[in-house]
Every structure is written in C-alpha cells, then in structure tokens.
C-alpha cells in the first residue's frame, strides 16, 4: 500500500528513473495483489533478476522490462487472465503475442506454435537470445521489437511477416527464410542480411 491505499498502478518509468538518476540499485521487487497496470518502461534498466506478475494485472506497457540485463525469468501468477509465462518469457494468455523476453537470458529460443505477433519492444536491449526459430503462424513483428537486441539469427518457417518501423533498429541478425516461399522480399528489410534455406 501507499499512504494507506492499495497500489493499483506503476507509473511510466517509475523504477527506471530511480535506477538511472538516483543511483539506487533495484534488485528485487514484490508486486502487490492489488496491482492492475504496469506502465511503459516501469522496470527498465533495473537490476532485477526475477519478477512475478500478480493475477490482478490487466495491462503491461511497452519496454516495461527493457534493459534489465540481469533479468532471467518473468513469471506470472497462474490465475492471471491476461498473461502467462512460458519458460520465463512473457506472453498474452492466448499465447498469440510474445510480450517481453527477459533481457538477461541467453541461448536459443523457439517460438511456441501459437505465436502470431512479436510485441512492440519485446526484445529491446536484450542480451539474447542468440538464435530464434519462428513458427509458420508468425504474422507481425511490431515496432522496435528487436531494437538493440543481440540476436544473431532468426529462422522463419512460413510467409514473410510484417516488419513495423524500427523492428530491427540497431539489430542486424541474419534472417533465414524458406527458399521456395515467394512472399519474401529482401527489399522489405533493407540493410539486413537474408539467406534462404531449403
């Protein structure tokens, strides 16, 4: 609670400013069961290693966990009706949108078969994954999704998804696409290396 009242929202950049400008190192946090909204950039650039989203949360803003280089797991209370965690990565409850990837996790990532969208700034400033294998249903990669991300390669298995503005900002992975899939146009992803695979 805050001033005797339950906390229902975390303001935009609330802990980001604490970490960046006051020198406070935020390593862990326990979110209250009353919390409903996590604002844009709320935990950005903090030193948290894990976090659990309460069942009460209904909305999480863009780049809420971006730049968290020590964050390995984003967990979600199983009773949350809007979000879920799959192997430590945050998704919408229906599994269609990858919302946020923990910035301190490395290694390869295979997208679940349900994913159709990679959310805005989902991998923003992430140290990993090293390689991503997408599914055939992936349709959209939203604004800034891979901005400043360290991913080295992405293998696509279906039609070319829509790349929104700055989807690959300061990120230059090799994009592998099915050789005989005519929906792919390298002109749609300028300055990025692409290779077909059989």
MARMI-761849 format. One record per atom (N, C-alpha, C): atom name; residue number from 0; chain; x, y, z; residue in three letters. Coordinates in steps of 0.2 Angstrom, whole numbers, plus 2048, in hexadecimal, padded with zeros to 3 digits. Atoms other than C-alpha are relative to their C-alpha. Last residue first. Layout:
residues N
{CA NUM A {X Y Z} ALA}
...
This chain:
residues 198
{N 197 A {804 805 803} UNK}
{CA 197 A {84F 781 70F} UNK}
{C 197 A {7FB 7FC 805} UNK}
{N 196 A {7FE 807 7FE} UNK}
{CA 196 A {856 790 717} UNK}
{C 196 A {7FB 7FC 7FD} UNK}
{N 195 A {805 805 801} UNK}
{CA 195 A {856 7A2 710} UNK}
{C 195 A {802 7F9 803} UNK}
{N 194 A {7FE 806 803} UNK}
{CA 194 A {862 7AF 717} UNK}
{C 194 A {7FA 7FB 7FF} UNK}
{N 193 A {805 805 801} UNK}
{CA 193 A {85F 7C1 71C} UNK}
{C 193 A {803 7FA 7FC} UNK}
{N 192 A {7FE 806 804} UNK}
{CA 192 A {86B 7CE 722} UNK}
{C 192 A {7FA 7FB 800} UNK}
{N 191 A {800 806 7FC} UNK}
{CA 191 A {862 7DE 728} UNK}
{C 191 A {802 7FA 7FC} UNK}
{N 190 A {7FB 7FF 7FC} UNK}
{CA 190 A {865 7F0 721} UNK}
{C 190 A {801 7F9 804} UNK}
{N 189 A {7FA 7FE 802} UNK}
{CA 189 A {854 7F0 71A} UNK}
{C 189 A {805 800 805} UNK}
{N 188 A {7FC 800 7FA} UNK}
{CA 188 A {846 7E5 721} UNK}
{C 188 A {807 802 7FE} UNK}
{N 187 A {804 7FE 7FB} UNK}
{CA 187 A {838 7E7 714} UNK}
{C 187 A {804 800 807} UNK}
{N 186 A {801 7F9 800} UNK}
{CA 186 A {844 7E6 706} UNK}
{C 186 A {7FC 803 806} UNK}
{N 185 A {7FA 7FD 7FC} UNK}
{CA 185 A {849 7D5 70B} UNK}
{C 185 A {7FF 807 800} UNK}
{N 184 A {7FD 7FB 804} UNK}
{CA 184 A {837 7CF 704} UNK}
{C 184 A {806 804 805} UNK}
{N 183 A {7FB 7FD 7FD} UNK}
{CA 183 A {830 7BF 70B} UNK}
{C 183 A {803 805 7FB} UNK}
{N 182 A {802 7FA 7FC} UNK}
{CA 182 A {81F 7BA 706} UNK}
{C 182 A {806 805 802} UNK}
{N 181 A {800 7FA 804} UNK}
{CA 181 A {826 7AF 6F8} UNK}
{C 181 A {7FD 806 804} UNK}
{N 180 A {806 7FB 7FE} UNK}
{CA 180 A {82A 7A1 704} UNK}
{C 180 A {800 806 7FD} UNK}
{N 179 A {805 800 805} UNK}
{CA 179 A {835 794 6FB} UNK}
{C 179 A {7FA 805 802} UNK}
{N 178 A {7FD 7FE 806} UNK}
{CA 178 A {845 798 705} UNK}
{C 178 A {7FA 800 7FB} UNK}
{N 177 A {801 806 804} UNK}
{CA 177 A {83D 798 716} UNK}
{C 177 A {801 802 7F9} UNK}
{N 176 A {807 801 802} UNK}
{CA 176 A {844 7A7 720} UNK}
{C 176 A {7FF 7FA 7FB} UNK}
{N 175 A {800 806 804} UNK}
{CA 175 A {854 7AA 72A} UNK}
{C 175 A {7F8 7FF 7FE} UNK}
{N 174 A {807 802 800} UNK}
{CA 174 A {856 7BC 731} UNK}
{C 174 A {800 7FA 7FB} UNK}
{N 173 A {801 803 807} UNK}
{CA 173 A {868 7BF 736} UNK}
{C 173 A {7F9 7FD 800} UNK}
{N 172 A {7FF 807 801} UNK}
{CA 172 A {867 7CB 745} UNK}
{C 172 A {7FF 7FD 7F9} UNK}
{N 171 A {7FF 803 807} UNK}
{CA 171 A {86B 7DD 744} UNK}
{C 171 A {801 7F8 800} UNK}
{N 170 A {800 807 7FF} UNK}
{CA 170 A {864 7E7 753} UNK}
{C 170 A {801 7FD 7F9} UNK}
{N 169 A {7F9 801 7FE} UNK}
{CA 169 A {866 7FA 754} UNK}
{C 169 A {801 7F8 802} UNK}
{N 168 A {7FC 7FA 7FF} UNK}
{CA 168 A {853 7FB 751} UNK}
{C 168 A {807 7FF 804} UNK}
{N 167 A {7F9 802 7FF} UNK}
{CA 167 A {84C 7EB 74B} UNK}
{C 167 A {805 805 801} UNK}
{N 166 A {800 807 7FE} UNK}
{CA 166 A {83A 7EE 74D} UNK}
{C 166 A {807 7FD 802} UNK}
{N 165 A {7FB 801 7FB} UNK}
{CA 165 A {83D 801 74B} UNK}
{C 165 A {800 7F9 803} UNK}
{N 164 A {7FB 7FB 800} UNK}
{CA 164 A {82D 803 741} UNK}
{C 164 A {805 7FF 806} UNK}
{N 163 A {802 7F9 7FF} UNK}
{CA 163 A {822 7F4 740} UNK}
{C 163 A {807 804 801} UNK}
{N 162 A {7FB 7FD 7FC} UNK}
{CA 162 A {828 7E4 737} UNK}
{C 162 A {7FE 807 801} UNK}
{N 161 A {7FF 7F9 800} UNK}
{CA 161 A {81A 7DA 731} UNK}
{C 161 A {805 803 805} UNK}
{N 160 A {804 7FC 7FC} UNK}
{CA 160 A {81D 7C7 730} UNK}
{C 160 A {800 808 7FF} UNK}
{N 159 A {7FC 7FA 7FD} UNK}
{CA 159 A {824 7BE 721} UNK}
{C 159 A {7FB 804 805} UNK}
{N 158 A {801 7FA 804} UNK}
{CA 158 A {81A 7AE 71F} UNK}
{C 158 A {804 806 803} UNK}
{N 157 A {806 7FF 803} UNK}
{CA 157 A {820 79E 729} UNK}
{C 157 A {800 807 7FB} UNK}
{N 156 A {803 806 803} UNK}
{CA 156 A {82E 796 731} UNK}
{C 156 A {7FA 801 7FC} UNK}
{N 155 A {807 800 801} UNK}
{CA 155 A {839 7A5 736} UNK}
{C 155 A {7FE 7FA 7FD} UNK}
{N 154 A {803 804 805} UNK}
{CA 154 A {84A 7A3 73E} UNK}
{C 154 A {7F9 800 7FF} UNK}
{N 153 A {807 802 7FF} UNK}
{CA 153 A {851 7B1 747} UNK}
{C 153 A {7FE 7FC 7FA} UNK}
{N 152 A {803 803 805} UNK}
{CA 152 A {864 7B5 74A} UNK}
{C 152 A {7F8 7FE 801} UNK}
{N 151 A {7FC 801 806} UNK}
{CA 151 A {870 7BE 754} UNK}
{C 151 A {7FC 7FD 7FA} UNK}
{N 150 A {801 806 804} UNK}
{CA 150 A {865 7C5 762} UNK}
{C 150 A {804 7FF 7FA} UNK}
{N 149 A {7FA 804 802} UNK}
{CA 149 A {86E 7D2 76C} UNK}
{C 149 A {7FF 7FA 7FC} UNK}
{N 148 A {800 807 7FE} UNK}
{CA 148 A {85F 7DE 76D} UNK}
{C 148 A {806 7FC 7FD} UNK}
{N 147 A {7FA 801 7FC} UNK}
{CA 147 A {861 7F1 76B} UNK}
{C 147 A {801 7F9 803} UNK}
{N 146 A {7FB 7FA 7FF} UNK}
{CA 146 A {84F 7F2 765} UNK}
{C 146 A {806 7FF 804} UNK}
{N 145 A {7F9 802 7FF} UNK}
{CA 145 A {848 7E1 762} UNK}
{C 145 A {805 805 800} UNK}
{N 144 A {800 806 7FC} UNK}
{CA 144 A {835 7E5 764} UNK}
{C 144 A {807 7FD 801} UNK}
{N 143 A {7FA 801 7FB} UNK}
{CA 143 A {838 7F7 760} UNK}
{C 143 A {801 7FA 803} UNK}
{N 142 A {7FC 7FB 7FF} UNK}
{CA 142 A {826 7F8 758} UNK}
{C 142 A {806 7FF 805} UNK}
{N 141 A {802 7F9 7FF} UNK}
{CA 141 A {81E 7E8 755} UNK}
{C 141 A {805 805 802} UNK}
{N 140 A {7FA 7FE 7FB} UNK}
{CA 140 A {823 7D8 74D} UNK}
{C 140 A {7FF 807 801} UNK}
{N 139 A {7FE 7F9 7FF} UNK}
{CA 139 A {813 7D1 745} UNK}
{C 139 A {805 801 805} UNK}
{N 138 A {803 7FB 805} UNK}
{CA 138 A {80C 7C1 73D} UNK}
{C 138 A {803 807 801} UNK}
{N 137 A {7FD 7F9 7FE} UNK}
{CA 137 A {815 7B2 746} UNK}
{C 137 A {7FE 805 7FA} UNK}
{N 136 A {805 7FB 7FF} UNK}
{CA 136 A {80A 7A3 742} UNK}
{C 136 A {802 807 801} UNK}
{N 135 A {803 7FE 807} UNK}
{CA 135 A {817 798 73A} UNK}
{C 135 A {7FB 805 801} UNK}
{N 134 A {805 805 803} UNK}
{CA 134 A {822 798 74A} UNK}
{C 134 A {7FD 802 7FA} UNK}
{N 133 A {807 7FE 800} UNK}
{CA 133 A {832 7A2 74E} UNK}
{C 133 A {7FB 7FA 7FE} UNK}
{N 132 A {803 804 805} UNK}
{CA 132 A {843 79B 753} UNK}
{C 132 A {7F8 802 801} UNK}
{N 131 A {807 801 800} UNK}
{CA 131 A {84D 7A8 75C} UNK}
{C 131 A {7FD 7FC 7FB} UNK}
{N 130 A {803 802 806} UNK}
{CA 130 A {860 7A8 75F} UNK}
{C 130 A {7F8 7FF 801} UNK}
{N 129 A {7FB 800 805} UNK}
{CA 129 A {86B 7B0 76C} UNK}
{C 129 A {7FD 7FF 7F9} UNK}
{N 128 A {7FD 807 801} UNK}
{CA 128 A {85D 7B5 777} UNK}
{C 128 A {805 800 7FA} UNK}
{N 127 A {801 806 804} UNK}
{CA 127 A {863 7C0 77E} UNK}
{C 127 A {7F9 801 7FD} UNK}
{N 126 A {7F9 803 802} UNK}
{CA 126 A {86B 7CF 786} UNK}
{C 126 A {7FF 7FA 7FC} UNK}
{N 125 A {7FF 807 7FD} UNK}
{CA 125 A {85A 7D8 785} UNK}
{C 125 A {807 7FE 7FE} UNK}
{N 124 A {7F9 800 7FC} UNK}
{CA 124 A {85B 7EB 781} UNK}
{C 124 A {801 7F9 804} UNK}
{N 123 A {7FC 7F9 800} UNK}
{CA 123 A {849 7EB 77B} UNK}
{C 123 A {805 7FF 805} UNK}
{N 122 A {7F9 802 7FF} UNK}
{CA 122 A {843 7D9 778} UNK}
{C 122 A {805 806 801} UNK}
{N 121 A {800 806 7FC} UNK}
{CA 121 A {830 7DC 77A} UNK}
{C 121 A {807 7FD 802} UNK}
{N 120 A {7FA 800 7FB} UNK}
{CA 120 A {832 7EE 775} UNK}
{C 120 A {800 7FA 804} UNK}
{N 119 A {7FC 7FA 801} UNK}
{CA 119 A {820 7ED 76C} UNK}
{C 119 A {806 800 806} UNK}
{N 118 A {803 7F9 7FE} UNK}
{CA 118 A {819 7DC 76D} UNK}
{C 118 A {806 805 7FF} UNK}
{N 117 A {7FA 7FE 7FC} UNK}
{CA 117 A {81F 7CD 762} UNK}
{C 117 A {7FE 807 802} UNK}
{N 116 A {7FD 7F9 800} UNK}
{CA 116 A {80F 7C7 75A} UNK}
{C 116 A {805 800 805} UNK}
{N 115 A {801 7FD 807} UNK}
{CA 115 A {807 7B6 754} UNK}
{C 115 A {803 807 800} UNK}
{N 114 A {7FE 7F9 801} UNK}
{CA 114 A {80D 7AB 762} UNK}
{C 114 A {7FF 802 7F9} UNK}
{N 113 A {806 7FB 7FF} UNK}
{CA 113 A {803 79B 765} UNK}
{C 113 A {801 807 7FE} UNK}
{N 112 A {804 801 806} UNK}
{CA 112 A {810 78E 75F} UNK}
{C 112 A {7FB 805 800} UNK}
{N 111 A {805 805 800} UNK}
{CA 111 A {81C 794 76D} UNK}
{C 111 A {7FC 800 7FA} UNK}
{N 110 A {807 7FD 7FF} UNK}
{CA 110 A {82B 79E 767} UNK}
{C 110 A {7FB 7FA 801} UNK}
{N 109 A {804 802 805} UNK}
{CA 109 A {83C 795 769} UNK}
{C 109 A {7F9 802 802} UNK}
{N 108 A {807 800 7FF} UNK}
{CA 108 A {849 79E 772} UNK}
{C 108 A {7FC 7FD 7FA} UNK}
{N 107 A {804 800 806} UNK}
{CA 107 A {85C 79B 772} UNK}
{C 107 A {7F8 800 803} UNK}
{N 106 A {802 806 803} UNK}
{CA 106 A {868 7A0 780} UNK}
{C 106 A {7FB 801 7FB} UNK}
{N 105 A {7FD 802 806} UNK}
{CA 105 A {868 7AF 78B} UNK}
{C 105 A {7FE 7F9 7FD} UNK}
{N 104 A {800 807 803} UNK}
{CA 104 A {85D 7B7 798} UNK}
{C 104 A {804 7FF 7FA} UNK}
{N 103 A {7FA 804 7FE} UNK}
{CA 103 A {861 7C7 7A0} UNK}
{C 103 A {801 7F9 7FE} UNK}
{N 102 A {7FA 7FD 803} UNK}
{CA 102 A {854 7D2 797} UNK}
{C 102 A {807 7FC 802} UNK}
{N 101 A {7FC 7FE 7FB} UNK}
{CA 101 A {845 7C7 79B} UNK}
{C 101 A {807 802 7FE} UNK}
{N 100 A {7FB 806 7FF} UNK}
{CA 100 A {83A 7C6 78C} UNK}
{C 100 A {805 803 805} UNK}
{N 99 A {7F9 7FE 7FD} UNK}
{CA 99 A {82B 7D1 78C} UNK}
{C 99 A {804 7FA 801} UNK}
{N 98 A {801 7FA 7FD} UNK}
{CA 98 A {819 7D0 784} UNK}
{C 98 A {807 803 802} UNK}
{N 97 A {7FA 800 7FC} UNK}
{CA 97 A {81A 7C1 778} UNK}
{C 97 A {801 808 802} UNK}
{N 96 A {7FB 7FB 800} UNK}
{CA 96 A {809 7C2 771} UNK}
{C 96 A {805 7FF 805} UNK}
{N 95 A {7FF 7FD 807} UNK}
{CA 95 A {7FD 7B4 76C} UNK}
{C 95 A {806 805 7FF} UNK}
{N 94 A {7F9 803 803} UNK}
{CA 94 A {7FF 7A9 77C} UNK}
{C 94 A {801 803 7F9} UNK}
{N 93 A {802 804 806} UNK}
{CA 93 A {7EC 7AC 780} UNK}
{C 93 A {807 7FD 7FD} UNK}
{N 92 A {803 807 7FE} UNK}
{CA 92 A {7F2 7B2 791} UNK}
{C 92 A {7FE 7FC 7FB} UNK}
{N 91 A {807 7FF 7FE} UNK}
{CA 91 A {7FD 7BF 78A} UNK}
{C 91 A {7FD 7FA 801} UNK}
{N 90 A {805 801 805} UNK}
{CA 90 A {80F 7BA 78B} UNK}
{C 90 A {7F9 803 802} UNK}
{N 89 A {807 7FD 7FF} UNK}
{CA 89 A {81E 7BE 797} UNK}
{C 89 A {7FC 800 7F9} UNK}
{N 88 A {801 7FB 804} UNK}
{CA 88 A {82E 7B3 796} UNK}
{C 88 A {7F8 802 800} UNK}
{N 87 A {7FD 7F9 7FE} UNK}
{CA 87 A {834 7A9 7A4} UNK}
{C 87 A {7FE 806 7FC} UNK}
{N 86 A {7F9 800 7FF} UNK}
{CA 86 A {831 798 79D} UNK}
{C 86 A {803 806 801} UNK}
{N 85 A {7FE 807 803} UNK}
{CA 85 A {81F 79C 797} UNK}
{C 85 A {808 800 801} UNK}
{N 84 A {7F9 801 801} UNK}
{CA 84 A {818 7AA 7A2} UNK}
{C 84 A {801 7F9 7FD} UNK}
{N 83 A {7FD 806 7FE} UNK}
{CA 83 A {806 7AF 7A1} UNK}
{C 83 A {807 800 7FF} UNK}
{N 82 A {7F9 802 802} UNK}
{CA 82 A {7FC 7BF 79F} UNK}
{C 82 A {802 7F9 803} UNK}
{N 81 A {7FE 7FD 806} UNK}
{CA 81 A {7EA 7C5 79F} UNK}
{C 81 A {807 7FE 7FD} UNK}
{N 80 A {804 802 805} UNK}
{CA 80 A {7E0 7BA 7AB} UNK}
{C 80 A {802 804 7F9} UNK}
{N 79 A {801 7FA 804} UNK}
{CA 79 A {7EC 7B9 7B9} UNK}
{C 79 A {7FD 7FF 7F9} UNK}
{N 78 A {806 7FE 801} UNK}
{CA 78 A {7E9 7AA 7C3} UNK}
{C 78 A {7FF 807 7FC} UNK}
{N 77 A {804 805 804} UNK}
{CA 77 A {7F9 7A1 7C0} UNK}
{C 77 A {7F9 803 7FF} UNK}
{N 76 A {804 804 7FC} UNK}
{CA 76 A {803 7B0 7C7} UNK}
{C 76 A {7FB 7FC 7FC} UNK}
{N 75 A {807 7FE 800} UNK}
{CA 75 A {80F 7B5 7BA} UNK}
{C 75 A {7FC 7FC 805} UNK}
{N 74 A {805 805 7FE} UNK}
{CA 74 A {822 7B3 7BA} UNK}
{C 74 A {7F9 804 800} UNK}
{N 73 A {806 7FC 7FF} UNK}
{CA 73 A {82F 7BE 7B0} UNK}
{C 73 A {7FA 7FB 802} UNK}
{N 72 A {807 803 800} UNK}
{CA 72 A {83F 7B5 7B2} UNK}
{C 72 A {7FB 805 801} UNK}
{N 71 A {800 806 804} UNK}
{CA 71 A {852 7B9 7AE} UNK}
{C 71 A {7F9 7FD 800} UNK}
{N 70 A {806 803 800} UNK}
{CA 70 A {853 7CC 7B2} UNK}
{C 70 A {800 7F9 7FC} UNK}
{N 69 A {7FF 805 7FB} UNK}
{CA 69 A {865 7D1 7B5} UNK}
{C 69 A {7F9 7FC 800} UNK}
{N 68 A {7FB 805 803} UNK}
{CA 68 A {866 7DC 7A5} UNK}
{C 68 A {801 7FA 805} UNK}
{N 67 A {7FF 803 7F9} UNK}
{CA 67 A {856 7E5 7A9} UNK}
{C 67 A {805 7FA 7FE} UNK}
{N 66 A {7FA 7FE 7FD} UNK}
{CA 66 A {857 7F0 79A} UNK}
{C 66 A {802 7FD 806} UNK}
{N 65 A {7FB 7FF 805} UNK}
{CA 65 A {845 7EF 795} UNK}
{C 65 A {806 802 804} UNK}
{N 64 A {7FA 803 7FD} UNK}
{CA 64 A {839 7E9 7A3} UNK}
{C 64 A {806 800 7FB} UNK}
{N 63 A {801 800 7F9} UNK}
{CA 63 A {82A 7F4 7A0} UNK}
{C 63 A {806 7FD 803} UNK}
{N 62 A {7F9 800 7FD} UNK}
{CA 62 A {830 7F7 78E} UNK}
{C 62 A {800 800 808} UNK}
{N 61 A {7FB 801 804} UNK}
{CA 61 A {81D 7FA 789} UNK}
{C 61 A {807 801 804} UNK}
{N 60 A {7FE 7FB 806} UNK}
{CA 60 A {810 7FA 796} UNK}
{C 60 A {806 7FE 7FC} UNK}
{N 59 A {7F9 7FE 7FF} UNK}
{CA 59 A {808 7EC 7A0} UNK}
{C 59 A {803 804 7FA} UNK}
{N 58 A {7FD 7FC 806} UNK}
{CA 58 A {7F5 7EB 7A2} UNK}
{C 58 A {808 801 802} UNK}
{N 57 A {804 800 806} UNK}
{CA 57 A {7E9 7E0 7AC} UNK}
{C 57 A {804 803 7FA} UNK}
{N 56 A {7FE 7FB 805} UNK}
{CA 56 A {7F3 7DC 7BC} UNK}
{C 56 A {7FC 7FE 7F9} UNK}
{N 55 A {804 7FA 801} UNK}
{CA 55 A {7E9 7D4 7CA} UNK}
{C 55 A {802 804 7FA} UNK}
{N 54 A {806 802 803} UNK}
{CA 54 A {7F0 7C2 7C9} UNK}
{C 54 A {7FC 806 7FE} UNK}
{N 53 A {806 802 7FC} UNK}
{CA 53 A {801 7CA 7CE} UNK}
{C 53 A {7FA 7FE 7FC} UNK}
{N 52 A {806 7FB 802} UNK}
{CA 52 A {810 7CB 7C2} UNK}
{C 52 A {7FA 7FD 804} UNK}
{N 51 A {806 804 801} UNK}
{CA 51 A {81F 7C2 7CA} UNK}
{C 51 A {7FB 805 7FF} UNK}
{N 50 A {806 7FC 7FE} UNK}
{CA 50 A {831 7CA 7C8} UNK}
{C 50 A {7F9 7FB 7FF} UNK}
{N 49 A {806 804 801} UNK}
{CA 49 A {842 7C2 7C7} UNK}
{C 49 A {7FA 805 802} UNK}
{N 48 A {7FE 807 803} UNK}
{CA 48 A {854 7C9 7C6} UNK}
{C 48 A {7FA 7FC 7FE} UNK}
{N 47 A {804 805 7FE} UNK}
{CA 47 A {850 7DC 7C9} UNK}
{C 47 A {802 7F9 7FC} UNK}
{N 46 A {7FC 806 7FF} UNK}
{CA 46 A {85F 7E7 7C5} UNK}
{C 46 A {7FC 7FA 803} UNK}
{N 45 A {7FF 802 7F9} UNK}
{CA 45 A {855 7F6 7BE} UNK}
{C 45 A {804 7F9 800} UNK}
{N 44 A {7F9 7FF 7FE} UNK}
{CA 44 A {857 7FC 7AC} UNK}
{C 44 A {801 7FF 808} UNK}
{N 43 A {7FB 800 804} UNK}
{CA 43 A {844 7FD 7A9} UNK}
{C 43 A {807 802 803} UNK}
{N 42 A {7FA 804 7FD} UNK}
{CA 42 A {839 7F8 7B7} UNK}
{C 42 A {806 801 7FC} UNK}
{N 41 A {800 800 7F9} UNK}
{CA 41 A {82A 804 7B3} UNK}
{C 41 A {806 7FD 803} UNK}
{N 40 A {7F9 7FF 7FD} UNK}
{CA 40 A {82F 807 7A1} UNK}
{C 40 A {800 7FF 807} UNK}
{N 39 A {7FA 801 804} UNK}
{CA 39 A {81D 809 79C} UNK}
{C 39 A {806 801 803} UNK}
{N 38 A {7FF 7FB 806} UNK}
{CA 38 A {811 807 7AA} UNK}
{C 38 A {806 7FF 7FC} UNK}
{N 37 A {7F9 7FF 800} UNK}
{CA 37 A {80C 7F7 7B4} UNK}
{C 37 A {802 805 7FA} UNK}
{N 36 A {7FC 7FE 806} UNK}
{CA 36 A {7FA 7F7 7B7} UNK}
{C 36 A {807 801 802} UNK}
{N 35 A {804 802 806} UNK}
{CA 35 A {7EE 7ED 7C3} UNK}
{C 35 A {804 802 7F9} UNK}
{N 34 A {7FE 7FD 806} UNK}
{CA 34 A {7F7 7EB 7D3} UNK}
{C 34 A {7FC 7FF 7FA} UNK}
{N 33 A {805 7FA 802} UNK}
{CA 33 A {7EC 7E7 7E2} UNK}
{C 33 A {802 803 7FA} UNK}
{N 32 A {805 803 803} UNK}
{CA 32 A {7F6 7D6 7E5} UNK}
{C 32 A {7FA 805 7FE} UNK}
{N 31 A {806 801 7FC} UNK}
{CA 31 A {805 7E0 7E9} UNK}
{C 31 A {7FB 7FD 7FC} UNK}
{N 30 A {806 7FD 802} UNK}
{CA 30 A {815 7DE 7DF} UNK}
{C 30 A {7FA 7FF 804} UNK}
{N 29 A {806 804 7FF} UNK}
{CA 29 A {825 7D8 7E8} UNK}
{C 29 A {7FA 804 7FE} UNK}
{N 28 A {806 7FC 7FE} UNK}
{CA 28 A {835 7E0 7E2} UNK}
{C 28 A {7FA 7FB 801} UNK}
{N 27 A {806 804 800} UNK}
{CA 27 A {847 7DB 7E0} UNK}
{C 27 A {7FA 804 802} UNK}
{N 26 A {7FF 807 802} UNK}
{CA 26 A {857 7E2 7DB} UNK}
{C 26 A {7FB 7FB 801} UNK}
{N 25 A {806 804 7FF} UNK}
{CA 25 A {854 7F5 7DA} UNK}
{C 25 A {801 7F9 7FE} UNK}
{N 24 A {800 806 804} UNK}
{CA 24 A {864 7FE 7DB} UNK}
{C 24 A {7FA 7FB 802} UNK}
{N 23 A {803 805 7FC} UNK}
{CA 23 A {862 810 7E0} UNK}
{C 23 A {800 7F9 7FC} UNK}
{N 22 A {7FB 804 7FD} UNK}
{CA 22 A {86E 81C 7D8} UNK}
{C 22 A {7FD 7FA 804} UNK}
{N 21 A {7FF 7FF 7F9} UNK}
{CA 21 A {861 82A 7D7} UNK}
{C 21 A {805 7FB 803} UNK}
{N 20 A {7FE 7F9 7FD} UNK}
{CA 20 A {861 82D 7C5} UNK}
{C 20 A {801 801 807} UNK}
{N 19 A {7FB 7FC 805} UNK}
{CA 19 A {861 81D 7BB} UNK}
{C 19 A {802 806 803} UNK}
{N 18 A {7FA 804 801} UNK}
{CA 18 A {85A 810 7C8} UNK}
{C 18 A {805 805 7FC} UNK}
{N 17 A {7FC 801 7F9} UNK}
{CA 17 A {84D 81C 7D0} UNK}
{C 17 A {807 7FC 7FE} UNK}
{N 16 A {7FD 7FA 7FD} UNK}
{CA 16 A {848 822 7BF} UNK}
{C 16 A {804 7FF 806} UNK}
{N 15 A {7FB 7FE 805} UNK}
{CA 15 A {845 811 7B8} UNK}
{C 15 A {804 806 802} UNK}
{N 14 A {7FA 803 7FE} UNK}
{CA 14 A {83B 80C 7C7} UNK}
{C 14 A {806 802 7FC} UNK}
{N 13 A {800 7FE 7F9} UNK}
{CA 13 A {82C 818 7C3} UNK}
{C 13 A {807 7FD 803} UNK}
{N 12 A {7F9 7FF 7FE} UNK}
{CA 12 A {82F 818 7B0} UNK}
{C 12 A {801 801 808} UNK}
{N 11 A {7FB 801 805} UNK}
{CA 11 A {81C 819 7AD} UNK}
{C 11 A {807 802 803} UNK}
{N 10 A {800 7FB 805} UNK}
{CA 10 A {812 818 7BD} UNK}
{C 10 A {806 7FF 7FB} UNK}
{N 9 A {7F9 7FE 800} UNK}
{CA 9 A {80F 808 7C6} UNK}
{C 9 A {801 805 7FB} UNK}
{N 8 A {7FD 7FE 806} UNK}
{CA 8 A {7FC 806 7C9} UNK}
{C 8 A {808 802 802} UNK}
{N 7 A {803 803 806} UNK}
{CA 7 A {7F0 7FE 7D6} UNK}
{C 7 A {804 801 7F9} UNK}
{N 6 A {7FD 7FE 806} UNK}
{CA 6 A {7F9 801 7E6} UNK}
{C 6 A {7FD 7FD 7FA} UNK}
{N 5 A {7FD 806 804} UNK}
{CA 5 A {7EE 7FF 7F5} UNK}
{C 5 A {803 803 7F9} UNK}
{N 4 A {804 802 806} UNK}
{CA 4 A {7EB 80F 7FF} UNK}
{C 4 A {803 7FA 7FC} UNK}
{N 3 A {806 803 7FD} UNK}
{CA 3 A {7F2 813 811} UNK}
{C 3 A {7FB 7FD 7FA} UNK}
{N 2 A {804 7FB 7FD} UNK}
{CA 2 A {7FF 81F 80A} UNK}
{C 2 A {7F9 7FD 802} UNK}
{N 1 A {7FC 7FA 800} UNK}
{CA 1 A {805 812 7FE} UNK}
{C 1 A {7FB 805 803} UNK}
{N 0 A {804 7FA 800} UNK}
{CA 0 A {800 800 800} UNK}
{C 0 A {804 806 800} UNK}
